[in-house]
Structures are given as structure tokens and as C-alpha cells.
Amino acid sequence: MSVNKKIDAISPLDGRYYKDLSELSAFFSEEALFKYRLKVEIEYFKLLLKEISNFDLDQNQNQSNFLKSIIDNYNDRTYQEIKSIEAQTNHDVKAVEIFLRNKLLEVFPKNLLNLIHFGLTSEDVNNISYNLLIKDYITKIHLPSLKSLLHSLLILSSKYKNSPWPARTHGQMATPTTAGKELAVYLNRLFIVYKKINSFEFYSKLNGATGNFSAMVFAAKEIDWYSLADKFINSFGLKTNIITTQIEDNDNLAELFFLLKRQNNILIDFNRDMWMYISYGYLKNLADPNNTKEIGSSTMPHKINPINFENSEGNSLLSNNLLNLLADELTRSRMQRDLVGSTLFRNVGVAMAHSYLALKNVLKGLKRIDVDENVTKAVLESNPSLLSEPIQTKLKMLQIMNSSANDEDDPYELTKQYFRGKSNDRESYAKFVNSLNISEKQKKIFIELEVKEYIGIAPKLAERVIEEVNNYFKF
């Protein structure tokens, strides 16, 4: 299979980004689709040889090896042969059937070739083929890439679980946290999605023109065709949809698309946070040490842009729009069948390629960031008003424990009047604390409290997620 980038490609996936996506051609190219179809047709033929004709391939190694060689030796030439037949038939699956029939004339009796595509409609082959290629992509490419991202996040979460970090709610300074804990939030979200995708089950059907096994039963009613179809589908690691029209309803694939969309949404959220943290200076965006010629602006030499996070966000958005369309429309078909879904299915790889590209760019971005602890600590130290929360909460507790505190000022209102909308330094903060009607011992605790120390159990929360992910993957 060719892996050369097309200089005249219309899609950037096959042009600009092909070097990052070439491995996906083995699943989502037209050439790959024909290979999967050919594999399904061959396996079905082998099954019927045994079930109908009692032809034992184990006793006929020449024929068995020949069937195996068709897939093992599948290449550009094979693909072009099938395409030349399709040019005449104007039907892709029929072209596969004719190609296979012509090939097998070399080693099989002509009468047995009638078992090729016996009783099937093209959708029987197509729905199994698409489920197989998507399943293979998810297993061999997508999940390993997502696992790599989880590993990177785990390392960073562990490294920075104790590093004080400015938090913002509604864009405003809020109760401090730690860098590792905030990264662990995304680690946990993506980990949950990983497990769901990893355990996902794919469904297919093989039941004829309108889903009733009509041709098969009419030709050979003595065979339990439903059980045979179930056995065949299960042999690929797929589950059987027990009742369909001509098409598999694709409700199950829609569920997978929504899982991928969920992953993309998490990445969009993550990319935007990384972008903001870099813009505030909390994160350092590092130059690529392996590419000293890289530039960030054609006119501003100093710039290092967060391009990987921006690229990942854009590709996640593109993927989501396509996944939405596919999930909505592939589950709909007029009456027993229309061909709208056929066109849409050809773009499944486009949706997944954008999602995969988003994953790859996040991984690149994470290799080029570092926490600027000088900045984060300075930001926290310059905002003593962030301590208004622990003060008012502790004052409430002191009042709760003091039965004669009914005449005391409301702690929340007291701190609000002093801190809300005002700039405070440590000196004014100490002045406020000394004005409180509390013990000198408690005043001392308040005055010595550092903003960077007010992080609750953020490190322990990060550790809990890190441990769970570690136990699952054995990193």
C-alpha cells in the first residue's frame, strides 16, 4: 500500500497531515476497505465449504494455502484488479465477488464457486467489513495513542501534585489548587473514556436482502442459518444484531461515535485550559530543542506559540462535527434500505483521523510545557484576599463551638466587606486579622497562613487518580 503524500490532495488529511496519519491508510483507505471485504467473502466461502459441501480444507492444504495467500499477498495490484472489475459492474461488492470467483477457478471445482457470496446482500459484507476495520483501528491505533496520553498526564500529575497553582472560576482568582491535581482531573476524565472504549462491543449482521435469511432458507432449509451467521460473526470478535432490515441499524456504532466525541470534548476543554495557562504565564511553552530553525511568527522572533494545543482543539472540533453527523444519519434509513449511509460510511475514517490527529498534537504539546513555579507562587502571594474563604469558614466554626456567639457578626459578611472588590496586601491582611474578635493564638494562625499552603487535599486527590491509573495499566 502506497504511503506517499499526494501533493495535489484536496483533503489536508491526505496532504499536509499525511505524515502523521499514514498508518491509518491500512484501515480507512478505499484499498483497505476492499481488503476487508475480500477477507469477509473468503471467510464466508470457507464456512460454507465446510457446512454445505463438506469440503475439508484441513485435508486440502493446497486450496487452504491459496485462500490464505489472497489476503497475505493483497497489494496495490490486487486492489487495481478489483477496481477494474468495478469500473464495468459499477458495484463495489460485486466486483469483489467476481474477482474472488476468477481467482478460485485456479484451484476449486467450478460448482463450489457458487458458495461465494451465497445468499448475501452487499450490506452483509459491508457492515462486517466496516465494523472490523473500525475495531482494528480502535484496538491497534487509537487506544494505544490514548494510553500514551494518559501516561504523559500521569507523569506530569505525579511531578506537580504538590505544586501550588492559581485557580480561576469565572475567570477570576479563586481558591488555590495544585498543578498536578488539575492535570489529574483530565487524567481521570480521559481514563474513564479509555475504559469504555476499550470494553466496547461491535455488532454486525449477516441475514440477506431484508434481514430474513430468505434466500438461504429457500435454497437450504435444513441448515440453521441464524446459528451459522451468529457463529460466523462471532469468529471475527463481533456480536450479532439479532434482527435488522437490509442494513445493520448502526445504533451501536453511534454509541462509539459519541464516546469518541466525549473524548474530543475533554481534549477541547484541556487544550483551552493549557492555552490559557500558557497565556497567563503559569506554564512555560518551551522551544523545540530538536528544531532550532522553528519560528513562531514571521515578524516577531520572540514568539513560541501553543500551536499543538490549538491544532488539537481544531481537529477535535472537526471530528466532533463529523461524528455527530455520522451518529445521527447512519442510524436512519428509508424503509428497509437507502444509499445515504453508504456515502457517509466512507467518511468514518475522516472523523476518526481528525480525532487521532488531535491526540497526537496534545502529546506533542505536553512535551513542550513546564510549570513556571516562580510565576505561580508570585501570583498566589500577591493575592492574600484568597484567604477570605478559610477565614470566614473558620470563624463560623469558632462561633458554632461558642454557645454565646449569637451577637457576633456574620463571618461571611464581615470578610466580604473587607475583601470583595478590593486590593489587599499582606500588611492590610494582617490588620484585618488583628481587628477580629478572636484569640491571639487564632490570629497568629491566620496571619502565618500562606496562600500557597491553602490547597486542601489536592495532592491526595491527585495521588488517588494516579494510583488507579497505574494499577490499571501497570505503568
Secondary structure, 3 states (H helix, E strand, C coil): CCCCCCCCCCCCCCCCCHHHHHHHHHHHCHHHHHHHHHHHHHHHHHHHHHHCCCCCHHHCHHHHHHHHHHHHCCCHHHHHHHHHHHHHHCCHHHHHHHHHHHHHCCCCCHHHHHHCCCCCCHHHHHHHHHHHHHHHHHHHHHHHHHHHHHHHHHHHHHHCCCCEEEEEECCEEEEEEEHHHHHHHHHHHHHHHHHHHHCCCCEECCCCCCCCCHHHHHHCCCCCHHHHHHHHHHCCCCEECCCCCCCCCCHHHHHHHHHHHHHHHHHHHHHHHHHHHHHHCCEEECCCCCCCCCCCCCCCCCCCCCHHHHHHHHHHHHHHHHHHHHHHHCCCCCCCCCCHHHHHHCCHHHHHHHHHHHHHHHHHHHCCEEECHHHHHHHHHCCHHHHHHHHHHHHHHHHHHCCCCCCCCCHHHHHHHHHCCCCCCHHHHHHHHHCCCCCHHHHHHHHHCCHHHCCCCHHHHHHHHHHHHHHHHCC
